[in-house]
Amino acid sequence: MRPNGPKLYATCAALALAALAPVLWPGHVLVYDMVFTPEQPLNAAAFGLGDALPRAVPVDAVVALLTQVVPGQVVQKIALLAIVFAGALGAGLLVPTDRTGARIVAAVAYSWNAYVAERLFIGHWTLLLGYAALPWVAMAGLRMRAGEPRAWTRLVLACLPAVLSAPGGILALGTALATAGRRGVGKVLAIGVVLNAPWWVPSLLHNGLSDPAGVEAFSARGRTGAVRC
């Protein structure tokens, strides 16, 4: 990857601050699936080893560990800023050009679009962390394809935010396989299996439903009554 001037970094920082300015004030932001507390409990359930289905592993354990050191609202704000800033910067650096303008266009288009906005409104911040990590995963995969030394280390580091959730981990693995080339398939698969173990191992160990009533509550059913458009 070619070096780039400070304009791209400044643009990504300004974009993150502008997009998230309303939620950077002191306090917790509670939006649907995005719920942070001052100190999240660190227990067996956080590692997917409780009675409930391991739906939020390993992110619950990571957040619980972090909130033992810093307040939950700080963890939340850092995560949200990282989604926009890191995603934009990674997309900009991934573009194979020396033109700063083209890099900035890619950065803005990747980090602030309808998909990102919708996921933020729903509160899918862990999925967006994986989305933000994909350009970095792709760059690490291309380094592996080129045979650069210690490229696998960059790949591991790039995948860490993505493997906080199962969808993110799978997307990162697919991106790495697509960019690393045939010679790197074995190493990429090994890295993917190990890094994703925190969610697939508890899933294999759990053999029941957290609440059978949930199947009935969320099952498909026909609508009744008129629908207004």
Accessible surface in RSA format (square Angstrom, percent):
REM  Atomic radii and reference values for relative SASA: ProtOr
REM  Chains: A
REM  Algorithm: Lee & Richards
REM  Probe-radius: 1.40
REM  Slices: 20
REM RES _ NUM      All-atoms   Total-Side   Main-Chain    Non-polar    All polar
REM                ABS   REL    ABS   REL    ABS   REL    ABS   REL    ABS   REL
RES MET A   1   102.87  53.3  37.45  24.8  65.42 155.8  36.49  31.0  66.38  87.9
RES ARG A   2   127.39  53.5 119.01  60.7   8.38  20.0  32.53  44.5  94.86  57.5
RES PRO A   3   129.56  94.4 105.60  96.3  23.96  87.1 117.42  96.9  12.14  75.4
RES ASN A   4    32.68  22.5   1.97   1.9  30.71  73.9   6.15  14.8  26.53  25.6
RES GLY A   5    32.19  39.7   0.00   N/A  32.19  39.7  25.29  69.4   6.89  15.4
RES PRO A   6   109.20  79.6 103.97  94.8   5.24  19.0 107.48  88.7   1.73  10.7
RES LYS A   7   143.32  69.9 138.95  85.3   4.37  10.4  85.49  77.0  57.83  61.6
RES LEU A   8     0.00   0.0   0.00   0.0   0.00   0.0   0.00   0.0   0.00   0.0
RES TYR A   9    92.54  43.2  91.20  51.9   1.34   3.5  62.01  46.6  30.53  37.6
RES ALA A  10    63.87  58.7  50.98  78.7  12.89  29.3  59.84  84.3   4.03  10.7
RES THR A  11    37.69  26.8  32.28  32.7   5.41  12.9  23.09  31.0  14.59  22.1
RES CYS A  12     0.45   0.3   0.02   0.0   0.42   1.0   0.42   1.1   0.02   0.0
RES ALA A  13    40.06  36.8  37.67  58.1   2.38   5.4  39.95  56.3   0.11   0.3
RES ALA A  14    59.40  54.6  50.96  78.6   8.44  19.2  56.54  79.6   2.86   7.6
RES LEU A  15    29.63  16.5  25.31  18.1   4.32  10.9  29.15  20.5   0.48   1.3
RES ALA A  16     3.30   3.0   3.30   5.1   0.00   0.0   3.30   4.7   0.00   0.0
RES LEU A  17    99.27  55.3  97.56  69.8   1.71   4.3  97.79  68.7   1.48   4.0
RES ALA A  18    76.09  70.0  48.98  75.6  27.10  61.6  58.41  82.3  17.68  46.8
RES ALA A  19    27.38  25.2   1.82   2.8  25.56  58.1  11.52  16.2  15.86  42.0
RES LEU A  20     8.41   4.7   7.82   5.6   0.59   1.5   8.41   5.9   0.00   0.0
RES ALA A  21    49.31  45.3  44.38  68.5   4.93  11.2  45.88  64.6   3.42   9.1
RES PRO A  22   102.09  74.4  76.47  69.7  25.62  93.1  83.44  68.9  18.65 115.9
RES VAL A  23    37.91  24.9  34.19  31.0   3.72   9.0  37.60  32.7   0.31   0.8
RES LEU A  24    49.49  27.6  31.25  22.4  18.25  45.9  31.69  22.3  17.80  47.9
RES TRP A  25   186.75  74.9 182.14  88.2   4.61  10.8 166.68  88.9  20.07  32.6
RES PRO A  26   120.41  87.8  93.71  85.4  26.71  97.1  97.11  80.2  23.30 144.8
RES GLY A  27    28.33  34.9   0.00   N/A  28.33  34.9  27.39  75.2   0.94   2.1
RES HIS A  28    61.12  33.4  32.23  22.4  28.90  73.9  17.11  17.6  44.01  51.2
RES VAL A  29    26.67  17.5  23.42  21.2   3.25   7.8  26.67  23.2   0.00   0.0
RES LEU A  30   118.68  66.1  88.46  63.3  30.23  76.0  89.05  62.5  29.63  79.7
RES VAL A  31    37.88  24.9  34.60  31.3   3.28   7.9  37.70  32.8   0.18   0.5
RES TYR A  32   183.93  85.9 147.78  84.1  36.15  94.1 111.72  84.0  72.20  89.0
RES ASP A  33    95.73  67.1  69.70  69.4  26.02  61.5  21.52  50.7  74.20  74.0
RES MET A  34     5.90   3.1   5.90   3.9   0.00   0.0   5.65   4.8   0.26   0.3
RES VAL A  35    88.59  58.3  68.22  61.8  20.36  49.1  68.22  59.3  20.36  55.2
RES PHE A  36     7.18   3.6   3.49   2.2   3.69   9.6   3.54   2.1   3.64  10.4
RES THR A  37    56.62  40.3  54.78  55.5   1.84   4.4  54.95  73.8   1.67   2.5
RES PRO A  38    89.36  65.1  85.62  78.0   3.74  13.6  85.63  70.7   3.72  23.1
RES GLU A  39   107.79  61.9  90.46  68.4  17.33  41.3  22.68  43.9  85.12  69.5
RES GLN A  40    29.59  16.5  29.59  21.6   0.00   0.0  11.26  24.0  18.33  13.9
RES PRO A  41    86.82  63.3  74.33  67.8  12.49  45.4  84.60  69.8   2.23  13.8
RES LEU A  42    79.59  44.3  47.67  34.1  31.92  80.2  47.67  33.5  31.92  85.9
RES ASN A  43    74.59  51.4  63.53  61.4  11.06  26.6  39.36  94.7  35.22  34.0
RES ALA A  44    56.31  51.8  44.07  68.0  12.24  27.8  49.62  69.9   6.68  17.7
RES ALA A  45    56.68  52.1  44.02  67.9  12.66  28.8  45.43  64.0  11.25  29.8
RES ALA A  46     4.75   4.4   2.08   3.2   2.67   6.1   4.45   6.3   0.30   0.8
RES PHE A  47    90.57  45.3  83.98  52.0   6.59  17.2  86.16  52.2   4.41  12.6
RES GLY A  48     4.23   5.2   0.00   N/A   4.23   5.2   1.55   4.3   2.68   6.0
RES LEU A  49   108.06  60.2  78.97  56.5  29.09  73.1  83.70  58.8  24.36  65.6
RES GLY A  50    23.14  28.5   0.00   N/A  23.14  28.5  14.23  39.0   8.91  20.0
RES ASP A  51   140.77  98.6 121.87 121.3  18.90  44.7  41.98  98.8  98.80  98.5
RES ALA A  52    52.64  48.4  45.99  71.0   6.65  15.1  47.32  66.6   5.32  14.1
RES LEU A  53    53.17  29.6  44.77  32.0   8.40  21.1  44.77  31.4   8.40  22.6
RES PRO A  54    21.46  15.6   5.99   5.5  15.47  56.2  10.06   8.3  11.40  70.8
RES ARG A  55   177.05  74.3 136.89  69.8  40.16  95.6  71.79  98.1 105.26  63.8
RES ALA A  56    38.44  35.3  31.52  48.6   6.92  15.7  34.96  49.2   3.48   9.2
RES VAL A  57     6.10   4.0   2.53   2.3   3.58   8.6   2.53   2.2   3.58   9.7
RES PRO A  58    18.42  13.4  18.05  16.5   0.37   1.3  18.42  15.2   0.00   0.0
RES VAL A  59    12.04   7.9  12.04  10.9   0.00   0.0  12.04  10.5   0.00   0.0
RES ASP A  60    45.58  31.9  45.57  45.4   0.00   0.0   0.68   1.6  44.89  44.8
RES ALA A  61     4.95   4.6   4.95   7.6   0.00   0.0   4.95   7.0   0.00   0.0
RES VAL A  62    51.83  34.1  51.12  46.3   0.71   1.7  51.69  44.9   0.13   0.4
RES VAL A  63     8.10   5.3   8.10   7.3   0.00   0.0   8.10   7.0   0.00   0.0
RES ALA A  64     0.00   0.0   0.00   0.0   0.00   0.0   0.00   0.0   0.00   0.0
RES LEU A  65    92.17  51.3  87.35  62.5   4.82  12.1  87.60  61.5   4.57  12.3
RES LEU A  66    83.32  46.4  82.96  59.4   0.36   0.9  83.32  58.5   0.00   0.0
RES THR A  67     7.66   5.4   0.28   0.3   7.38  17.6   0.28   0.4   7.38  11.2
RES GLN A  68    84.48  47.2  50.29  36.8  34.19  81.4  26.06  55.5  58.42  44.3
RES VAL A  69   124.82  82.1  92.30  83.6  32.52  78.4  97.43  84.7  27.39  74.3
RES VAL A  70    55.71  36.7  52.82  47.8   2.89   7.0  55.71  48.4   0.00   0.0
RES PRO A  71    71.18  51.9  66.18  60.3   5.00  18.2  70.28  58.0   0.91   5.6
RES GLY A  72     0.00   0.0   0.00   N/A   0.00   0.0   0.00   0.0   0.00   0.0
RES GLN A  73    48.46  27.1  48.46  35.4   0.00   0.0   3.40   7.2  45.06  34.2
RES VAL A  74    58.83  38.7  57.52  52.1   1.32   3.2  58.83  51.1   0.00   0.0
RES VAL A  75    11.44   7.5   8.90   8.1   2.54   6.1  10.64   9.2   0.80   2.2
RES GLN A  76     0.44   0.2   0.38   0.3   0.07   0.2   0.37   0.8   0.08   0.1
RES LYS A  77    25.26  12.3  25.26  15.5   0.00   0.0  25.25  22.7   0.01   0.0
RES ILE A  78   107.54  61.2 106.08  79.0   1.47   3.5 106.86  76.9   0.69   1.9
RES ALA A  79    12.13  11.2   7.50  11.6   4.63  10.5  11.95  16.8   0.18   0.5
RES LEU A  80     3.48   1.9   3.30   2.4   0.18   0.4   3.30   2.3   0.18   0.5
RES LEU A  81    51.29  28.6  51.13  36.6   0.15   0.4  51.29  36.0   0.00   0.0
RES ALA A  82    36.93  34.0  30.36  46.9   6.57  14.9  36.23  51.0   0.70   1.8
RES ILE A  83     3.68   2.1   1.29   1.0   2.39   5.8   1.29   0.9   2.39   6.5
RES VAL A  84     0.37   0.2   0.08   0.1   0.28   0.7   0.37   0.3   0.00   0.0
RES PHE A  85    66.96  33.5  66.96  41.5   0.00   0.0  66.96  40.6   0.00   0.0
RES ALA A  86    32.00  29.4  31.23  48.2   0.77   1.7  32.00  45.1   0.00   0.0
RES GLY A  87     1.02   1.3   0.00   N/A   1.02   1.3   1.02   2.8   0.00   0.0
RES ALA A  88     0.01   0.0   0.01   0.0   0.00   0.0   0.01   0.0   0.00   0.0
RES LEU A  89    14.34   8.0  14.34  10.3   0.00   0.0  14.34  10.1   0.00   0.0
RES GLY A  90     0.00   0.0   0.00   N/A   0.00   0.0   0.00   0.0   0.00   0.0
RES ALA A  91     9.82   9.0   6.49  10.0   3.33   7.6   7.87  11.1   1.95   5.2
RES GLY A  92     0.00   0.0   0.00   N/A   0.00   0.0   0.00   0.0   0.00   0.0
RES LEU A  93    23.17  12.9  23.11  16.5   0.06   0.2  23.11  16.2   0.06   0.2
RES LEU A  94    52.98  29.5  47.85  34.2   5.14  12.9  47.85  33.6   5.14  13.8
RES VAL A  95    37.66  24.8  35.00  31.7   2.66   6.4  37.18  32.3   0.49   1.3
RES PRO A  96   118.02  86.0  93.63  85.3  24.40  88.7  98.38  81.2  19.64 122.1
RES THR A  97    28.91  20.6  24.20  24.5   4.71  11.2  18.99  25.5   9.92  15.0
RES ASP A  98    94.35  66.1  72.47  72.1  21.89  51.8  34.75  81.8  59.60  59.4
RES ARG A  99   187.41  78.7 181.07  92.3   6.33  15.1  57.06  78.0 130.34  79.0
RES THR A 100    37.17  26.4  32.40  32.8   4.77  11.4  13.30  17.9  23.87  36.1
RES GLY A 101    45.61  56.3   0.00   N/A  45.61  56.3  38.02 104.3   7.60  17.0
RES ALA A 102    43.66  40.1  29.01  44.8  14.65  33.3  36.16  50.9   7.50  19.9
RES ARG A 103     2.39   1.0   2.39   1.2   0.00   0.0   0.00   0.0   2.39   1.4
RES ILE A 104    42.88  24.4  42.88  31.9   0.00   0.0  42.88  30.9   0.00   0.0
RES VAL A 105   104.68  68.9 100.38  90.9   4.31  10.4 103.91  90.3   0.77   2.1
RES ALA A 106    25.41  23.4  16.49  25.5   8.91  20.3  23.61  33.2   1.80   4.8
RES ALA A 107     0.54   0.5   0.54   0.8   0.00   0.0   0.54   0.8   0.00   0.0
RES VAL A 108    57.71  38.0  57.71  52.2   0.00   0.0  57.71  50.1   0.00   0.0
RES ALA A 109    61.67  56.7  46.51  71.8  15.15  34.5  55.26  77.8   6.41  17.0
RES TYR A 110    51.04  23.8  46.45  26.4   4.58  11.9  49.43  37.1   1.61   2.0
RES SER A 111     2.86   2.4   0.00   0.0   2.86   6.6   2.40   5.1   0.46   0.6
RES TRP A 112    96.64  38.8  84.58  40.9  12.06  28.3  54.88  29.3  41.76  67.7
RES ASN A 113    46.61  32.1  33.75  32.6  12.87  31.0  38.19  91.9   8.43   8.1
RES ALA A 114    86.97  80.0  69.65 107.5  17.32  39.4  77.93 109.7   9.05  24.0
RES TYR A 115    82.15  38.4  75.25  42.8   6.89  17.9  66.39  49.9  15.75  19.4
RES VAL A 116     1.19   0.8   1.19   1.1   0.00   0.0   1.19   1.0   0.00   0.0
RES ALA A 117    18.33  16.9  18.33  28.3   0.00   0.0  18.33  25.8   0.00   0.0
RES GLU A 118    94.14  54.0  90.96  68.8   3.18   7.6  28.14  54.4  66.00  53.9
RES ARG A 119    60.91  25.6  60.91  31.1   0.00   0.0   0.33   0.5  60.58  36.7
RES LEU A 120    19.27  10.7  14.95  10.7   4.32  10.8  15.45  10.8   3.82  10.3
RES PHE A 121   138.09  69.1 135.36  83.8   2.73   7.1 136.78  82.9   1.31   3.7
RES ILE A 122    57.68  32.8  57.61  42.9   0.07   0.2  57.68  41.5   0.00   0.0
RES GLY A 123     1.73   2.1   0.00   N/A   1.73   2.1   0.54   1.5   1.19   2.7
RES HIS A 124    46.28  25.3  42.59  29.6   3.70   9.5  36.49  37.6   9.80  11.4
RES TRP A 125    25.32  10.2  24.93  12.1   0.39   0.9  13.79   7.4  11.53  18.7
RES THR A 126    24.40  17.4  24.34  24.7   0.05   0.1   3.93   5.3  20.47  30.9
RES LEU A 127    30.41  16.9  30.06  21.5   0.34   0.9  30.06  21.1   0.34   0.9
RES LEU A 128     0.00   0.0   0.00   0.0   0.00   0.0   0.00   0.0   0.00   0.0
RES LEU A 129    19.43  10.8  18.88  13.5   0.55   1.4  18.88  13.3   0.55   1.5
RES GLY A 130     0.19   0.2   0.00   N/A   0.19   0.2   0.19   0.5   0.00   0.0
RES TYR A 131    37.97  17.7  37.77  21.5   0.20   0.5  29.67  22.3   8.31  10.2
RES ALA A 132     3.15   2.9   3.05   4.7   0.10   0.2   3.14   4.4   0.01   0.0
RES ALA A 133     5.88   5.4   1.75   2.7   4.13   9.4   5.80   8.2   0.08   0.2
RES LEU A 134    29.91  16.7  28.97  20.7   0.95   2.4  29.45  20.7   0.46   1.2
RES PRO A 135     6.59   4.8   3.89   3.5   2.70   9.8   6.11   5.0   0.48   3.0
RES TRP A 136    75.96  30.5  73.27  35.5   2.69   6.3  71.96  38.4   4.01   6.5
RES VAL A 137     0.00   0.0   0.00   0.0   0.00   0.0   0.00   0.0   0.00   0.0
RES ALA A 138     8.81   8.1   8.81  13.6   0.00   0.0   8.81  12.4   0.00   0.0
RES MET A 139    12.73   6.6  12.73   8.4   0.00   0.0   6.73   5.7   6.00   7.9
RES ALA A 140     3.21   3.0   1.84   2.8   1.38   3.1   2.60   3.7   0.62   1.6
RES GLY A 141     0.00   0.0   0.00   N/A   0.00   0.0   0.00   0.0   0.00   0.0
RES LEU A 142    67.60  37.6  63.38  45.3   4.22  10.6  63.65  44.7   3.95  10.6
RES ARG A 143    53.32  22.4  52.16  26.6   1.17   2.8   7.09   9.7  46.23  28.0
RES MET A 144    28.35  14.7  11.27   7.5  17.09  40.7  13.99  11.9  14.37  19.0
RES ARG A 145   114.63  48.1 107.75  54.9   6.88  16.4  46.65  63.8  67.98  41.2
RES ALA A 146    74.66  68.6  35.23  54.4  39.43  89.7  46.93  66.1  27.73  73.5
RES GLY A 147    55.63  68.6   0.00   N/A  55.63  68.6  28.15  77.2  27.49  61.6
RES GLU A 148    72.02  41.4  61.06  46.2  10.96  26.1  24.51  47.4  47.51  38.8
RES PRO A 149   119.21  86.9  97.74  89.1  21.47  78.0 108.51  89.6  10.71  66.5
RES ARG A 150   191.95  80.6 182.38  93.0   9.57  22.8  53.32  72.9 138.63  84.0
RES ALA A 151     3.66   3.4   2.17   3.4   1.49   3.4   2.64   3.7   1.02   2.7
RES TRP A 152   120.55  48.4 119.30  57.7   1.25   2.9 100.40  53.5  20.15  32.7
RES THR A 153    51.77  36.8  51.77  52.5   0.00   0.0  46.48  62.4   5.30   8.0
RES ARG A 154   125.68  52.8 121.53  62.0   4.14   9.9  24.98  34.1 100.69  61.0
RES LEU A 155     0.94   0.5   0.94   0.7   0.00   0.0   0.94   0.7   0.00   0.0
RES VAL A 156    33.68  22.2  33.68  30.5   0.00   0.0  33.68  29.3   0.00   0.0
RES LEU A 157   111.46  62.1 102.00  73.0   9.46  23.8 102.23  71.8   9.23  24.8
RES ALA A 158    14.12  13.0   4.58   7.1   9.54  21.7  13.36  18.8   0.76   2.0
RES CYS A 159     8.18   6.2   8.18   9.1   0.00   0.0   0.63   1.6   7.54   8.1
RES LEU A 160    80.99  45.1  77.06  55.1   3.93   9.9  77.27  54.3   3.72  10.0
RES PRO A 161    49.49  36.1  45.23  41.2   4.25  15.5  49.16  40.6   0.33   2.1
RES ALA A 162     0.00   0.0   0.00   0.0   0.00   0.0   0.00   0.0   0.00   0.0
RES VAL A 163    11.28   7.4  11.10  10.0   0.19   0.5  11.10   9.6   0.19   0.5
RES LEU A 164    25.55  14.2  25.28  18.1   0.27   0.7  25.28  17.8   0.27   0.7
RES SER A 165    14.67  12.4  12.24  16.3   2.44   5.6  14.67  31.2   0.00   0.0
RES ALA A 166    31.08  28.6  28.10  43.4   2.98   6.8  28.10  39.6   2.98   7.9
RES PRO A 167    72.51  52.8  66.42  60.5   6.09  22.1  72.18  59.6   0.33   2.0
RES GLY A 168     0.12   0.2   0.00   N/A   0.12   0.2   0.12   0.3   0.00   0.0
RES GLY A 169     0.62   0.8   0.00   N/A   0.62   0.8   0.00   0.0   0.62   1.4
RES ILE A 170   100.85  57.4  98.54  73.4   2.31   5.6  98.75  71.1   2.10   5.7
RES LEU A 171    88.15  49.1  84.74  60.6   3.41   8.6  86.60  60.8   1.55   4.2
RES ALA A 172     1.07   1.0   1.07   1.7   0.00   0.0   1.07   1.5   0.00   0.0
RES LEU A 173    42.19  23.5  38.77  27.7   3.42   8.6  41.77  29.3   0.42   1.1
RES GLY A 174    37.44  46.2   0.00   N/A  37.44  46.2  31.50  86.4   5.94  13.3
RES THR A 175    32.45  23.1  25.99  26.3   6.47  15.4  18.17  24.4  14.28  21.6
RES ALA A 176     1.92   1.8   1.92   3.0   0.00   0.0   1.92   2.7   0.00   0.0
RES LEU A 177    59.16  32.9  47.06  33.7  12.11  30.4  47.76  33.5  11.41  30.7
RES ALA A 178    75.80  69.7  45.79  70.7  30.01  68.3  57.77  81.4  18.03  47.8
RES THR A 179    22.71  16.2  21.58  21.9   1.13   2.7  22.71  30.5   0.00   0.0
RES ALA A 180     2.43   2.2   0.34   0.5   2.08   4.7   0.34   0.5   2.08   5.5
RES GLY A 181    13.24  16.3   0.00   N/A  13.24  16.3  13.00  35.7   0.23   0.5
RES ARG A 182   226.67  95.2 207.93 106.0  18.74  44.6  78.74 107.6 147.93  89.7
RES ARG A 183   210.58  88.4 172.41  87.9  38.16  90.9  89.54 122.4 121.03  73.4
RES GLY A 184     8.62  10.6   0.00   N/A   8.62  10.6   7.92  21.7   0.70   1.6
RES VAL A 185    56.92  37.5  56.66  51.3   0.26   0.6  56.92  49.5   0.00   0.0
RES GLY A 186    50.59  62.4   0.00   N/A  50.59  62.4  39.15 107.4  11.44  25.6
RES LYS A 187   108.53  52.9  97.60  59.9  10.93  26.0  58.47  52.6  50.06  53.3
RES VAL A 188     1.28   0.8   0.78   0.7   0.50   1.2   0.78   0.7   0.50   1.4
RES LEU A 189    75.37  42.0  75.19  53.8   0.19   0.5  75.37  52.9   0.00   0.0
RES ALA A 190    56.64  52.1  47.14  72.7   9.50  21.6  55.91  78.7   0.73   1.9
RES ILE A 191    19.18  10.9  15.54  11.6   3.64   8.8  19.12  13.8   0.06   0.2
RES GLY A 192     6.88   8.5   0.00   N/A   6.88   8.5   6.52  17.9   0.35   0.8
RES VAL A 193    81.51  53.6  77.88  70.5   3.63   8.7  81.49  70.8   0.01   0.0
RES VAL A 194   103.66  68.2  96.34  87.2   7.32  17.6  98.86  85.9   4.80  13.0
RES LEU A 195    29.69  16.5  25.07  17.9   4.62  11.6  27.57  19.4   2.12   5.7
RES ASN A 196     8.88   6.1   8.88   8.6   0.00   0.0   4.44  10.7   4.44   4.3
RES ALA A 197    24.58  22.6  23.81  36.8   0.77   1.8  24.21  34.1   0.38   1.0
RES PRO A 198    60.46  44.1  47.35  43.2  13.12  47.7  57.68  47.6   2.78  17.3
RES TRP A 199    48.11  19.3  48.09  23.3   0.02   0.0  48.09  25.6   0.02   0.0
RES TRP A 200    83.97  33.7  83.71  40.5   0.26   0.6  82.27  43.9   1.70   2.8
RES VAL A 201    56.90  37.4  56.73  51.4   0.17   0.4  56.90  49.4   0.01   0.0
RES PRO A 202     7.82   5.7   7.75   7.1   0.07   0.3   7.82   6.5   0.00   0.0
RES SER A 203    52.83  44.6  37.47  50.0  15.36  35.4  27.56  58.7  25.27  35.4
RES LEU A 204   134.71  75.0 106.72  76.4  27.98  70.3 109.45  76.9  25.26  68.0
RES LEU A 205   121.46  67.6  95.11  68.0  26.35  66.2  98.19  69.0  23.27  62.6
RES HIS A 206    38.97  21.3  19.70  13.7  19.27  49.3  21.27  21.9  17.70  20.6
RES ASN A 207   151.88 104.7 113.34 109.5  38.54  92.8  40.50  97.5 111.38 107.7
RES GLY A 208    35.21  43.4   0.00   N/A  35.21  43.4  30.68  84.2   4.53  10.1
RES LEU A 209   103.73  57.8  80.14  57.3  23.59  59.3  80.14  56.3  23.59  63.5
RES SER A 210    47.99  40.6  16.55  22.1  31.44  72.4  11.25  24.0  36.74  51.5
RES ASP A 211    83.08  58.2  76.68  76.3   6.40  15.1  25.24  59.4  57.85  57.7
RES PRO A 212    96.02  70.0  88.72  80.9   7.30  26.5  88.94  73.4   7.08  44.0
RES ALA A 213    64.28  59.1  52.36  80.8  11.92  27.1  60.52  85.2   3.76  10.0
RES GLY A 214    26.01  32.1   0.00   N/A  26.01  32.1  23.71  65.1   2.30   5.2
RES VAL A 215    90.29  59.4  81.02  73.4   9.27  22.3  88.10  76.6   2.19   5.9
RES GLU A 216   118.16  67.8 116.48  88.1   1.68   4.0  55.08 106.5  63.07  51.5
RES ALA A 217    63.52  58.4  38.48  59.4  25.04  57.0  47.84  67.4  15.68  41.5
RES PHE A 218   182.53  91.3 151.34  93.7  31.19  81.1 156.91  95.1  25.62  73.3
RES SER A 219    44.43  37.5  29.99  40.0  14.44  33.3  33.20  70.7  11.23  15.7
RES ALA A 220   109.66 100.8  69.64 107.5  40.02  91.0  80.11 112.8  29.56  78.3
RES ARG A 221   148.24  62.2 113.80  58.0  34.44  82.0  78.28 107.0  69.96  42.4
RES GLY A 222    68.92  85.0   0.00   N/A  68.92  85.0  41.14 112.9  27.79  62.2
RES ARG A 223   217.82  91.5 180.82  92.2  37.01  88.1  58.91  80.5 158.91  96.3
RES THR A 224   133.89  95.2 103.53 105.0  30.36  72.4  75.63 101.6  58.26  88.1
RES GLY A 225    69.44  85.6   0.00   N/A  69.44  85.6  40.89 112.2  28.56  64.0
RES ALA A 226   105.99  97.4  62.97  97.2  43.01  97.8  72.85 102.6  33.13  87.8
RES VAL A 227   111.74  73.5  83.06  75.2  28.68  69.1  86.44  75.1  25.30  68.6
RES ARG A 228   233.73  98.1 204.39 104.2  29.34  69.9  78.81 107.7 154.91  93.9
RES CYS A 229   172.10 130.2  91.46 102.0  80.64 189.5  75.76 191.9  96.34 103.9
END  Absolute sums over single chains surface
CHAIN  1 A    13134.0      10667.3       2466.7       9152.0       3981.9
END  Absolute sums over all chains
TOTAL         13134.0      10667.3       2466.7       9152.0       3981.9
